[in-house]
């Protein structure tokens, strides 16, 4: 298996390609996931000078016979971004590896039981979390018509189309954790219609179901969506 390195609206120097091959140890990756099919690295650059500290973005996509694992990071140069993305990929690979080998005899815990099993989890939804989260830098806001626009937006800079196999809600949560996002769009295997799972507070999750049936009425606002695992 080879590592495919490509640039999106930017040139990728040969020196960086060699660094990617050294940084992403294929032998180590295949020990954690022996069914790897491909490993793609995409490099892009943000031309906005106000985002100089996050101007270079690296996205790593690992495809195997199991779920797709993706890790991305941004920094002031591509080498630093690659280091950050590689660390995230390694953590997610290990998480998948550990879960795969601990399924037998394992018992799932509910959200209510998490504080009993994870030290400090109770503080994640309170004041304890605020000290660990850095405040984002202020982005200039301007008025365009009736819209308040932050920075140079609104501007669509990327569009993707994915082939989605129907899956259960439980599998969608698992896939969301692997790609490291706060939400995950999927096709519900029961209803065959689009749904979204999203992270709420601490270890709580929400789910939004979309329906083409105009007779369906909404009984509660999306933010009050059911908590999973509780």
N, C-alpha and C positions, 0 to 999 in steps of 0.2 A: 504494500500500500504506500502510495506517495502522498506528500502534503502539497496541496494546490494552493499557491499564494497568488492573489489577484488584487489589483487596485481598482477602486471605484472613483473615477474622475481624478486619478492621481497615478504617477509612475511609482513603481516599486523597484528600488535599486537591488542589484544582485547581492550586495552585502547584507541587506535586510533579509533576503530570502534564505541565505545561509544561516543567519542568526535564528530564524524561525525553525529551521531543521534541527539546530542545536538545542533550542529552548524546549521544543515539543518532542520529548523523547518517545518515539514510537514504541519501543520495546516496553517502556513503563506503562504507556497507555494501553497496549494490548494485554498486559498482565491484569489490568483492572477491567477491561472489556475485550474479551477475545473474539468478539463478533463485529469488530469495527470494519466498515465498508469504505468510508472515505473521511478525510479530514481537510476541511477548507478553511483558509484564512483570508479574510477580506480586509483591506486597508483603505481608509477614506480620510479625507482632510476637510476640516471646517474652515472656510475662508474668512469667517466673521472675526475681525481683530479683537472684539470684546470677549471672545471665547478662546483666547490664546492658550490658556492653561488646560483647555480640553480640545485643542484643535485637531489632534490626531486620534482616530478611533480604530480599534482593531476588533473584529468579530470572528470568533472561532466557532465553526459548526462541525460537530462530529456525528456522522450517520452510521448506524449499525443496524443489526436485525431487531434491536429493541428500540426504545424511544430516542428521538433526536436530542442531543445535548448541545446547548449553545452557551457561549460565554462571551461577553463583550465588555470593553473598557475604553475610557478616553483619558488622554494625558497630554502634556505639552510636547511630547515627541513619540514617534511610533514604537520605539524600544521600550519606553516606560509603559505605554498602553499594552504592549504585548505581554510584559511581565505580569501586569494586573489581570489580564484576560486569562493567561495561562494558570494563574493561581486559582481563579474561579472555576476553570475547567477541571483542574485536578480535584478540587473540593467536591464538585458535582459528580465526577466519576467515582470517587471514593464513596460518596453517599449512595449512589446506585449500586455499587459493588457490595457494600455492607448490607443494603436492604435485600439484595438478591440472595445473599447467603444467610440471612437471618429470618427468612420468611417462615421456615418450618418451625412450628412450635411457638411462633411469636404471637403475642396478643396485642391488638390495637387498643390504644387508650383514647378516651374521649377528651374533648377540650377542657372539661371540668377537672380531669385528672392530671392535666399537664403540669400544674404547679407542684404536684406531689412527686413527679418524676424528673422535672427539669429545674435545677436550682436557679433561683432568681427570675423564673418565668413570670411570676406575679407582678414584677416591677415593669414589665415590658409595656403594660397598658396604663402605667401611671407616671409619676414624676421621675422614676428611675430611667426611663427611656429618653427623656429630654436631654440628659447630660451626655448621652452617647451619640446624639444626632447633631451634626453640625448644621447651623443655619445656612440656607442657600444664599448665594450672593444676590443682591437686589438687581432686577432686570428693568431697564427703563420701559415705561408704558406710555403709549401715545394713542390718540383718538383718531380712528379712520371711519368716518361715517358714524354709524351707531355702534361700532365695535371698539372695545378697548384692546389694543394689540400690544403684546410684550415683545420687545426686541424687534426683529425684522419680519415677524410672522404677520398674518398666517400665510404659510407657504408650504406646499406639499413637496418634500424633497426625496421621498422614497415611497415606492408602492410595491407590494409583494403579493403574490398569489400562491397559496399552499394547497396541496391535495390533502383533504382531511377525511380519514376513515372514521366512521361512527365509533364512539367510545362511551364508557360509563362515566358517571360523575366522579367516582373514585379514581379512575385512570386519568381523568382530566386534571385532578388535583396533583397527582404524581408527576404528570408531564409539566405542569406549571412550575413545580419546585425544581425540576431538572433544568429548565431554561432560565430560571432565576427571575421571572417576571412577577408583577403584582396582579396580573390577570391572565386568563387563558381562554381563547375562543375555540369552541369545539362543536361537533355535531353529536347531539345526544342520541345514543343507540336505541333509546326507548321511543322518543318522539320523532326522531329523524329530522329535527329542526335545530337551528343554531342556538347555542347557549354560551354563557360566559361565567366562569368562576373567578372570583377575585378575593384578594386578601383584605380583611377588615382590621380588627384590632388583635394584637397578641397572636394567639393561635386560632382565631376565628376566621371563617371564610363565608362568603356570600355567593349566591348563584342567581343569575338573571336568565330567564328563558324567553326566547323570541318565538312568536307564533304568527302564522299567516291567517289564522282564524279571527275574523273581525268580531265574532261574538264573544271572544274571550275578554273578560274585564279584569282590570288590575285591582286586587283587594288590598295591596299594601305597597308602599313606595319601594323602589329598588334597594335603597340603602337599608331597608328593614328586612332584606332577604334572609332566608333561613340560615342559621348557623350550622355548619356541617360538623359532624363528629361529636356534637354535644347532646 
